[in-house]
Amino acid sequence: MFARAIPRAARAPIASLPPKSAVGVAAAALSSITGAPSKTDGRVAAPKNTTGVQRRWASGPATAGSKGKNVPATQKAAAPASSVPATFTIRVRHVSITPGRRPLPSGPYANLSQQDGPIFQGKSFGANTNITGEAVFTTSLVGYPESMTDPSYRGQILVFTQPLIGNYGVPSMERDQWNLLKYFESPHVQCAGIVVSDVALNYSHWTAVESLGQWCAREGIPAISGVDTREIVTYLRERGSSLARISVGEEYDADEDEGFVDPGQINLVKRVSTKAPFVIESPGAAYHVALLDCGVKENILRSLVSRGASVTVFPHNYPIHKVAQHYDGVFISNGPGDPTHCQETVYNLARLMETSSIPIMGICLGHQLLALAVGARTIKLKYGNRAHNIPALDLTTGQCHITSQNHGYAIDSSTLPDDFKEYFVNLNDGSNEGMMHKTRPIFSTQFHPEAKGGPMDSSYLFEKYLQNVKLAKDSQAVYKDNRPTQFLLDILSRERVGVDPTPLAGSG
């Protein structure tokens, strides 16, 4: 509705009218403004149309209330206090509400088959290829470009509970001042496939350059729309995360199924980690941090360099304890899969803590690897925690933070050694969300303080980590310049090595 403001003088008589029905007041108001007579049966007489604009007025009898009581007759309106003309226009747009779903994509039919479970048929809107993986779900409302490019989702078929996905399209590969991707968490889609209830065939956003379907097809990622994701999530929630397969074609034939490949039996970290060290410089940086790349998100790197720390990124299995003396801190990133596959990393971290007092921080998989290095155990959750709205309680302050999470494993807090204590706990399921050393500058979180997407409640943890780095650096009795040595200069001369999205065995 579009309306023009009514002059104060023309509005004055309305307030002075005696009490009457809402219809009567409306009639009197219209009469005082337009000069049109008001009918005594409570209906408003439409003024003469001289503008060519279509007007639609309520025309049904209104003399009986909801309980059958008669409404007092409309009284004649008082004369306007001023002869200043006033008009208003009502524009009515016809809206057709048709029950049913939005149009499905025009691609071929596709099936999502669960191992020893139901088969869901929909329409394909991505790549025409068959894949296998672990079916998991996320309840995040937004952030599908970030989720799909998060290396932690490697080997998984991602089911979105949000009914409509793709309405703001897919952004460009634009990079920021540190040469980090602005809108993605890695250069390629990392999940094996996606399943949505409804895909937006048209998109609108100022950063968008292509649709979700175009992106999936270009990246070789199968995608299904038109299935009941509520039923899929209910199945996964009750049974737990299960192996699944996306097959594109009219009918699903179990005899022709190539079988299910369990990504949990594969060292996925090896596939997403960098193959050679590289450096991200922060101009005028006061600190230099060594980061073990287990599948690091771009925003973790950005969260460090934007706070004044240069970062040298190492492969996940690099013997970090042998070069720690060249750095001010060590950071262990997020990543996919079962942490027990990363025994080299666990050994190197254990040696690091034995031989150095350097500040350490870990996130997600990095949290689990750090726990394994100190002797704790990890457990696989029934269906994991994947959302942007999970509450985590800080046990040191009693404050609750809304966190972004993406993990299928957690540490058993009862197995933590005596010199470590729980830092955060999940308020939904009681699982561990963080740990910290009682006396040394070592802590880690299961959730993602860098978010992207998600809330920024816990982003202060990066400041806490760098404060630990500063205190450790300032407390050195004899300070040695930690700027890059010849060893680091060799690394600086290398280009960053990308990670190709190699499909799992049995996919294709």
Helices and strands as residue ranges (DSSP letters): H 8-15, H 22-34, E 109-114, E 119-124, E 131-138, H 144-148, G 151-153, E 156-160, E 164-165, E 170-171, E 193-195, E 198-199, E 208-210, H 212-219, E 223-225, H 229-239, E 242-248, G 254-256, G 263-265, H 269-272, E 278-280, E 287-293, H 298-305, E 309-315, G 320-322, G 324-326, E 329-332, G 339-341, H 343-355, E 360-363, H 365-373, E 377-394, E 400-412, G 413-415, E 420-422, E 424-426, E 434-437, E 442-445, H 460-474, H 486-492
